[in-house]
Amino acid sequence: MINRRHFLRSSTATLALPFLESVGFRKFAAAVAPAAPTKRMIFIAMGYGVTQETWFPDRLQTGPNFALPPGLAPLARHKDDITIVQGLSNRYSEDAHAGSTFWLTGANPHESGAAFHNGISADQVAAAAFGKDTRFASLQLNGSDKDLSGPGHGPGLSLAWDNRGKPLGGQNSPLLAFNRLFSAENVPLDQLRLRLAQKRSMLDTVMEEARDLQRGLAKNDIEKLDEYFQGLREIEVRLSKEAQWQSVPKPKSPLQPPPEGSSGRDEIRLMYDLMAAALQTDSTRVLTYRLPIFNLLSSLGVKVAPHDMSHYSPGERMEASQKRDAANTELLAGLIDTLKAVPESNGSRLFDHTTIVFGSNLSTVHNLTNCPTLITGGGSGIKLGHHLVVSKDTPLCNAWLTLLRGSGIDLERHGDSSGVVKELIA
């Protein structure tokens, strides 16, 4: 059950403690001591990598005294709060067209001889730890690119993968994301409860029939059925969470509903505003965002196709790649501005308790090593304002393990990790 204090905080989440006095809750604000701010995590992925000649800092300029390259220049005002890591890669990366599929999982795609296999993504590890007390354990946001045949993000079209290695879907427009977060249900509560009861009844029936089927099966079939049971248990958990929140009104949005049909640069800016609002209202504490590419290029007036852009050489293709880089980092700088402007109940900033990762599983063209990795925010206790160059074979999952542990999650390993990135730890 949700206790009264949690209900008050959840149902008026846009009126977090710093804002309570302005709307007449002076007694409540005085009576409740500010709670310690919670940890949050955001993972933002680019498809098709970056322009490596102008995105990565000089490898000889490590530590705090590094020059921002042109591709990161829009982040100049936040230079002391961003850290760039070079040298990270996924051990099992072998397909440049797999894009973001294994970016947060570090899984072996052919484990046990499978044709395709994936594992749990870092965001879902965080969601399991941080999502118990929020309406949404995590939110997945996706770019609205219509051309799904080559968006640079690979099979599954998701950054988020559950503990069975299945992709999690999400909202692919700011308006859908807004409605998910803030629009009230237009179905009466008693009908919602009836609908939930029907779902549970169906689940119980399926579970019982599956148990009957399990008797007398061969070993391989039993393993397949176990995976099926695991999926059913996850559905059961989601239904329980849905029941828990049915009677709790969604928070009032600090934003106006976004217009329909936003695309490219405007779409990303709106999604970033919604991500900040989702954290501010404590609707979720974990987000992933698969950036649009085709629509971003179109909004920049670039006529080069995304795949052609990624296979650049000096000239029009390289210029397109550089414009993409500059736009992405300019928009990221705006997200950081927003997170720094949101106060927490104890006088700190939302930025100070949020970890933001911006990167790609691909460096450029078909280069699967030196994955672009930018980390900012104070949520994981890492060293900020630095440029780090780690040894060539350092698993990308070592960075995720470092961030997850730094966020207070007790985790032995993640994906293909071999340990933490000690140079990252403050």
VEXDREN-2710 file (C-alpha; in Angstrom, 1 decimal):
% VEXDREN-2710
k/r/px/py/pz
1/MET/0.0/0.0/0.0
2/ILE/1.0/3.6/-0.5
3/ASN/1.3/5.4/2.8
4/ARG/-0.2/8.9/3.3
5/ARG/3.1/10.6/3.0
6/HIS/3.9/8.9/-0.3
7/PHE/0.3/9.6/-1.5
8/LEU/0.7/13.3/-0.8
9/ARG/4.1/13.3/-2.5
10/SER/2.9/11.3/-5.5
11/SER/-0.4/13.0/-6.1
12/THR/1.1/16.5/-5.9
13/ALA/4.5/15.6/-7.2
14/THR/4.9/18.8/-9.2
15/LEU/4.5/20.6/-5.9
16/ALA/7.7/19.2/-4.5
17/LEU/8.8/20.6/-1.1
18/PRO/10.5/23.7/-2.5
19/PHE/7.2/24.8/-4.0
20/LEU/4.7/23.8/-1.3
21/GLU/4.6/27.1/0.5
22/SER/3.7/29.0/-2.6
23/VAL/0.4/27.0/-2.9
24/GLY/-0.6/27.2/0.8
25/PHE/0.9/24.0/2.3
26/ARG/2.9/25.8/4.9
27/LYS/1.9/23.5/7.7
28/PHE/2.8/20.5/5.7
29/ALA/6.1/22.0/4.6
30/ALA/7.0/22.8/8.2
31/ALA/6.0/19.4/9.6
32/VAL/7.8/17.2/7.1
33/ALA/11.6/17.3/7.1
34/PRO/13.0/17.3/3.6
35/ALA/13.8/13.8/2.6
36/ALA/17.2/12.9/1.1
37/PRO/16.9/13.3/-2.7
38/THR/16.7/10.0/-4.6
39/LYS/19.0/8.8/-7.3
40/ARG/18.0/9.0/-10.9
41/MET/19.6/7.8/-14.2
42/ILE/19.2/8.8/-17.8
43/PHE/20.7/7.0/-20.8
44/ILE/20.6/8.7/-24.2
45/ALA/21.9/6.9/-27.3
46/MET/22.9/8.2/-30.7
47/GLY/22.8/5.9/-33.7
48/TYR/25.6/5.8/-36.2
49/GLY/28.2/7.1/-33.8
50/VAL/30.0/10.4/-34.1
51/THR/32.5/12.3/-36.2
52/GLN/35.5/10.9/-34.5
53/GLU/38.0/13.5/-35.8
54/THR/36.0/16.4/-34.2
55/TRP/34.0/14.8/-31.3
56/PHE/36.7/13.1/-29.2
57/PRO/39.2/15.3/-27.2
58/ASP/42.9/14.9/-27.9
59/ARG/44.0/11.6/-26.4
60/LEU/47.1/13.3/-24.9
61/GLN/45.0/15.9/-23.0
62/THR/43.7/13.8/-20.1
63/GLY/42.5/14.9/-16.7
64/PRO/40.8/18.2/-16.2
65/ASN/43.0/20.3/-18.6
66/PHE/41.5/19.2/-21.9
67/ALA/40.2/21.3/-24.7
68/LEU/36.7/20.7/-25.9
69/PRO/36.7/19.6/-29.6
70/PRO/34.3/21.3/-32.0
71/GLY/31.7/18.5/-31.7
72/LEU/31.5/19.1/-28.0
73/ALA/31.9/22.9/-28.1
74/PRO/28.2/23.7/-27.2
75/LEU/28.9/22.1/-23.8
76/ALA/31.5/24.7/-22.9
77/ARG/29.4/26.2/-20.1
78/HIS/29.2/22.7/-18.5
79/LYS/32.7/21.6/-19.1
80/ASP/33.5/21.2/-15.4
81/ASP/30.5/18.9/-15.1
82/ILE/31.1/16.5/-17.9
83/THR/33.5/13.6/-18.2
84/ILE/34.5/12.0/-21.5
85/VAL/35.8/8.4/-21.5
86/GLN/37.7/7.0/-24.4
87/GLY/38.7/3.3/-24.9
88/LEU/35.5/1.6/-23.9
89/SER/34.0/-1.2/-26.0
90/ASN/31.7/-4.2/-25.8
91/ARG/33.7/-7.4/-25.9
92/TYR/31.1/-9.2/-28.1
93/SER/30.5/-6.4/-30.5
94/GLU/30.7/-7.8/-34.0
95/ASP/27.9/-6.3/-36.0
96/ALA/28.1/-2.6/-36.8
97/HIS/24.4/-2.7/-37.8
98/ALA/23.4/-3.9/-34.3
99/GLY/23.5/-0.3/-33.3
100/SER/22.3/0.3/-29.7
101/THR/21.0/-3.2/-29.2
102/PHE/23.8/-4.3/-26.9
103/TRP/24.9/-0.8/-25.8
104/LEU/23.6/-1.1/-22.2
105/THR/23.6/-4.9/-21.9
106/GLY/27.1/-6.0/-23.0
107/ALA/25.6/-9.4/-23.8
108/ASN/27.1/-12.1/-26.0
109/PRO/24.5/-12.3/-28.9
110/HIS/25.4/-15.9/-29.6
111/GLU/25.5/-17.2/-26.0
112/SER/24.9/-21.0/-25.8
113/GLY/24.8/-21.1/-29.6
114/ALA/21.7/-18.9/-29.9
115/ALA/21.0/-17.2/-33.2
116/PHE/20.2/-14.1/-31.1
117/HIS/20.5/-13.4/-27.4
118/ASN/20.5/-10.3/-25.2
119/GLY/20.6/-9.6/-21.5
120/ILE/19.3/-7.1/-19.1
121/SER/20.3/-3.5/-19.8
122/ALA/21.8/-1.2/-17.2
123/ASP/18.8/1.0/-17.1
124/GLN/16.6/-1.9/-16.1
125/VAL/19.0/-2.9/-13.3
126/ALA/18.6/0.7/-12.0
127/ALA/14.8/0.4/-12.5
128/ALA/14.6/-2.7/-10.3
129/ALA/16.3/-0.7/-7.6
130/PHE/14.8/2.7/-8.0
131/GLY/11.3/2.0/-9.4
132/LYS/9.5/0.4/-6.5
133/ASP/8.1/3.7/-5.2
134/THR/7.3/5.4/-8.5
135/ARG/4.3/5.1/-10.8
136/PHE/6.6/4.0/-13.7
137/ALA/9.7/1.8/-12.8
138/SER/11.2/3.2/-16.0
139/LEU/10.2/5.1/-19.1
140/GLN/11.5/4.3/-22.6
141/LEU/11.4/7.2/-25.1
142/ASN/12.1/6.7/-28.8
143/GLY/12.7/9.0/-31.7
144/SER/9.9/9.3/-34.2
145/ASP/12.0/8.4/-37.3
146/LYS/9.6/6.7/-39.7
147/ASP/12.3/4.8/-41.6
148/LEU/12.8/1.9/-39.2
149/SER/14.8/-0.1/-41.7
150/GLY/17.9/1.9/-41.0
151/PRO/17.7/4.1/-37.9
152/GLY/21.2/3.1/-36.7
153/HIS/19.8/1.5/-33.5
154/GLY/19.7/-2.2/-34.5
155/PRO/17.3/-5.1/-33.8
156/GLY/14.6/-4.6/-31.2
157/LEU/14.7/-0.8/-31.7
158/SER/15.1/-0.3/-27.9
159/LEU/17.9/0.6/-25.5
160/ALA/16.0/-1.1/-22.7
161/TRP/16.0/-4.9/-22.4
162/ASP/14.4/-6.8/-19.5
163/ASN/16.0/-9.6/-17.5
164/ARG/14.9/-12.2/-20.2
165/GLY/16.7/-10.2/-22.9
166/LYS/13.5/-8.9/-24.4
167/PRO/13.2/-5.3/-25.7
168/LEU/10.9/-2.9/-23.9
169/GLY/8.7/-0.6/-26.0
170/GLY/8.1/3.0/-25.3
171/GLN/6.7/6.3/-26.5
172/ASN/7.9/7.7/-29.8
173/SER/6.5/11.2/-29.7
174/PRO/6.5/14.0/-27.1
175/LEU/2.7/14.0/-27.0
176/LEU/2.5/10.3/-26.3
177/ALA/5.1/10.7/-23.6
178/PHE/3.2/13.6/-22.1
179/ASN/-0.1/11.7/-22.0
180/ARG/1.6/8.7/-20.4
181/LEU/3.0/10.9/-17.7
182/PHE/0.3/13.5/-17.0
183/SER/-3.0/12.8/-18.7
184/ALA/-5.7/11.6/-16.4
185/GLU/-7.4/8.3/-17.2
186/ASN/-10.7/8.9/-18.9
187/VAL/-12.1/5.5/-17.7
188/PRO/-13.9/5.5/-14.3
189/LEU/-12.0/3.9/-11.5
190/ASP/-14.5/1.0/-11.0
191/GLN/-14.1/0.1/-14.7
192/LEU/-10.3/0.2/-14.4
193/ARG/-10.5/-2.1/-11.4
194/LEU/-12.8/-4.5/-13.3
195/ARG/-10.4/-4.4/-16.3
196/LEU/-7.5/-5.2/-14.0
197/ALA/-9.4/-8.1/-12.3
198/GLN/-10.1/-9.5/-15.8
199/LYS/-6.4/-9.3/-16.7
200/ARG/-5.5/-11.1/-13.5
201/SER/-8.1/-13.8/-14.1
202/MET/-6.7/-14.4/-17.5
203/LEU/-3.2/-14.6/-16.2
204/ASP/-4.2/-17.1/-13.5
205/THR/-5.8/-19.3/-16.1
206/VAL/-2.7/-19.2/-18.4
207/MET/-0.4/-19.9/-15.4
208/GLU/-2.5/-23.0/-14.4
209/GLU/-2.6/-24.3/-18.0
210/ALA/1.1/-23.8/-18.4
211/ARG/1.8/-25.8/-15.2
212/ASP/-0.3/-28.7/-16.5
213/LEU/1.6/-28.6/-19.7
214/GLN/4.9/-28.8/-17.9
215/ARG/4.4/-32.4/-16.8
216/GLY/6.3/-34.8/-19.0
217/LEU/8.1/-32.3/-21.2
218/ALA/11.7/-32.8/-22.4
219/LYS/14.5/-30.7/-20.8
220/ASN/14.7/-28.1/-23.6
221/ASP/11.0/-27.6/-23.6
222/ILE/11.0/-27.2/-19.8
223/GLU/13.7/-24.5/-20.1
224/LYS/11.5/-22.7/-22.7
225/LEU/8.5/-23.0/-20.4
226/ASP/10.5/-21.6/-17.5
227/GLU/11.3/-18.5/-19.6
228/TYR/7.6/-18.3/-20.4
229/PHE/6.8/-18.5/-16.7
230/GLN/9.3/-15.7/-16.0
231/GLY/7.5/-13.5/-18.5
232/LEU/4.2/-14.3/-16.8
233/ARG/5.6/-13.4/-13.4
234/GLU/6.8/-10.0/-14.8
235/ILE/3.3/-9.4/-16.1
236/GLU/2.0/-10.2/-12.7
237/VAL/4.4/-7.7/-11.1
238/ARG/3.3/-5.0/-13.6
239/LEU/-0.4/-5.7/-12.8
240/SER/0.3/-5.4/-9.1
241/LYS/2.0/-2.1/-9.6
242/GLU/-0.9/-0.9/-11.8
243/ALA/-3.3/-1.8/-9.1
244/GLN/-1.3/0.1/-6.5
245/TRP/-1.4/3.3/-8.5
246/GLN/-5.0/3.2/-9.9
247/SER/-6.4/5.4/-7.2
248/VAL/-3.5/7.8/-7.1
249/PRO/-4.1/10.8/-9.5
250/LYS/-1.3/11.6/-11.9
251/PRO/0.6/14.7/-11.0
252/LYS/-0.1/18.1/-12.5
253/SER/2.3/18.7/-15.3
254/PRO/4.8/21.6/-15.0
255/LEU/4.6/21.8/-18.9
256/GLN/2.0/22.6/-21.4
257/PRO/1.0/19.6/-23.7
258/PRO/3.4/19.5/-26.6
259/PRO/2.1/20.0/-30.1
260/GLU/1.4/17.1/-32.4
261/GLY/3.9/16.4/-35.2
262/SER/7.0/17.8/-33.6
263/SER/10.1/16.5/-35.3
264/GLY/13.9/16.5/-35.3
265/ARG/15.5/19.2/-33.2
266/ASP/12.2/20.4/-31.7
267/GLU/11.2/16.8/-30.9
268/ILE/14.4/16.2/-29.0
269/ARG/14.1/19.5/-27.0
270/LEU/10.5/18.6/-26.0
271/MET/11.5/15.1/-25.0
272/TYR/14.3/16.5/-22.8
273/ASP/11.8/18.8/-21.1
274/LEU/9.5/15.9/-20.5
275/MET/12.4/13.8/-19.1
276/ALA/13.2/16.6/-16.6
277/ALA/9.5/16.9/-15.7
278/ALA/9.2/13.1/-15.2
279/LEU/12.1/13.2/-12.7
280/GLN/10.9/16.4/-11.1
281/THR/7.4/14.9/-10.4
282/ASP/9.0/11.6/-9.3
283/SER/6.9/9.8/-11.9
284/THR/10.0/7.7/-12.6
285/ARG/13.7/7.7/-11.7
286/VAL/15.0/5.9/-14.8
287/LEU/14.8/6.9/-18.4
288/THR/16.2/5.9/-21.7
289/TYR/16.0/7.9/-24.9
290/ARG/16.8/6.6/-28.4
291/LEU/17.5/9.7/-30.3
292/PRO/16.0/10.3/-33.8
293/ILE/18.5/10.6/-36.6
294/PHE/16.8/10.9/-39.9
295/ASN/14.4/13.6/-38.6
296/LEU/17.1/15.4/-36.8
297/LEU/19.1/15.7/-40.1
298/SER/16.0/16.8/-41.9
299/SER/15.4/19.5/-39.4
300/LEU/18.9/20.8/-39.8
301/GLY/18.4/21.0/-43.6
302/VAL/20.8/18.1/-44.2
303/LYS/20.0/16.1/-47.4
304/VAL/22.4/13.3/-46.7
305/ALA/20.9/10.0/-45.6
306/PRO/21.9/8.8/-42.1
307/HIS/23.7/5.7/-43.3
308/ASP/25.6/7.6/-45.9
309/MET/26.5/10.2/-43.3
310/SER/28.0/7.6/-41.0
311/HIS/30.3/6.4/-43.9
312/TYR/31.7/9.9/-44.2
313/SER/34.8/11.3/-45.9
314/PRO/35.8/14.9/-46.1
315/GLY/33.0/16.9/-47.9
316/GLU/29.2/16.9/-47.7
317/ARG/28.9/13.7/-45.6
318/MET/31.4/14.7/-43.0
319/GLU/29.8/18.2/-42.8
320/ALA/26.4/16.4/-42.2
321/SER/27.9/14.3/-39.4
322/GLN/29.5/17.4/-37.8
323/LYS/26.2/19.3/-37.9
324/ARG/24.5/16.3/-36.3
325/ASP/27.1/16.2/-33.5
326/ALA/26.8/20.0/-32.8
327/ALA/23.0/19.8/-32.7
328/ASN/23.0/16.8/-30.3
329/THR/25.5/18.4/-27.9
330/GLU/23.7/21.8/-28.0
331/LEU/20.4/20.0/-27.1
332/LEU/22.2/18.0/-24.3
333/ALA/23.5/21.3/-22.9
334/GLY/19.9/22.5/-22.7
335/LEU/18.9/19.4/-20.8
336/ILE/21.7/20.0/-18.3
337/ASP/20.6/23.6/-17.9
338/THR/17.1/22.4/-17.1
339/LEU/18.2/19.8/-14.5
340/LYS/20.5/22.4/-12.9
341/ALA/17.5/24.8/-12.6
342/VAL/15.2/22.4/-10.7
343/PRO/15.6/22.7/-6.9
344/GLU/15.5/19.7/-4.6
345/SER/13.8/19.6/-1.2
346/ASN/17.2/20.0/0.6
347/GLY/18.3/23.0/-1.5
348/SER/20.4/21.0/-3.9
349/ARG/19.6/20.6/-7.6
350/LEU/18.0/17.8/-9.6
351/PHE/21.2/17.6/-11.6
352/ASP/23.2/16.8/-8.4
353/HIS/21.4/13.5/-7.9
354/THR/21.0/12.4/-11.5
355/THR/23.4/10.5/-13.7
356/ILE/23.2/11.2/-17.4
357/VAL/24.9/9.1/-20.0
358/PHE/25.2/10.2/-23.6
359/GLY/26.8/7.9/-26.1
360/SER/26.8/5.2/-28.7
361/ASN/27.8/1.6/-29.2
362/LEU/29.5/2.7/-32.4
363/SER/32.4/5.1/-32.8
364/THR/32.0/5.8/-36.5
365/VAL/31.4/3.9/-39.8
366/HIS/31.9/0.2/-38.7
367/ASN/34.2/0.9/-35.8
368/LEU/32.9/-0.8/-32.7
369/THR/35.7/0.2/-30.4
370/ASN/36.2/3.4/-28.4
371/CYS/32.4/3.8/-27.9
372/PRO/31.6/7.6/-27.5
373/THR/30.9/8.0/-23.8
374/LEU/29.9/11.3/-22.1
375/ILE/28.8/11.2/-18.4
376/THR/27.4/14.1/-16.5
377/GLY/25.4/14.7/-13.3
378/GLY/26.2/14.1/-9.7
379/GLY/24.1/11.0/-9.1
380/SER/26.9/8.4/-9.1
381/GLY/29.7/10.1/-7.3
382/ILE/32.1/10.0/-10.3
383/LYS/34.9/12.4/-11.2
384/LEU/33.4/15.2/-13.3
385/GLY/35.2/17.7/-15.5
386/HIS/37.7/15.1/-16.8
387/HIS/38.9/13.5/-20.0
388/LEU/39.8/9.8/-19.3
389/VAL/41.6/7.4/-21.7
390/VAL/41.3/3.8/-20.4
391/SER/43.1/0.8/-21.8
392/LYS/41.8/-0.4/-25.2
393/ASP/40.1/-3.6/-24.0
394/THR/38.2/-2.0/-21.1
395/PRO/34.5/-3.3/-21.3
396/LEU/31.9/-0.6/-21.7
397/CYS/30.0/-2.4/-19.0
398/ASN/32.7/-1.5/-16.6
399/ALA/31.4/2.1/-16.9
400/TRP/27.9/0.9/-16.3
401/LEU/29.0/-1.1/-13.3
402/THR/30.8/1.9/-11.9
403/LEU/27.7/4.1/-12.3
404/LEU/25.3/1.6/-10.9
405/ARG/27.4/0.9/-7.8
406/GLY/28.0/4.7/-7.4
407/SER/24.3/5.1/-7.4
408/GLY/24.0/2.8/-4.4
409/ILE/23.1/-0.4/-6.2
410/ASP/24.8/-3.5/-4.8
411/LEU/25.9/-5.3/-8.0
412/GLU/28.8/-7.8/-8.5
413/ARG/28.9/-7.5/-12.3
414/HIS/27.0/-6.4/-15.3
415/GLY/27.1/-7.8/-18.8
416/ASP/30.7/-8.4/-19.8
417/SER/32.2/-6.3/-17.1
418/SER/35.5/-7.2/-15.5
419/GLY/35.4/-4.6/-12.7
420/VAL/34.8/-0.9/-12.2
421/VAL/36.6/2.0/-14.0
422/LYS/38.7/3.2/-11.1
423/GLU/39.7/6.4/-12.9
424/LEU/36.0/7.4/-12.9
425/ILE/35.6/7.2/-9.1
426/ALA/35.9/10.6/-7.4
END
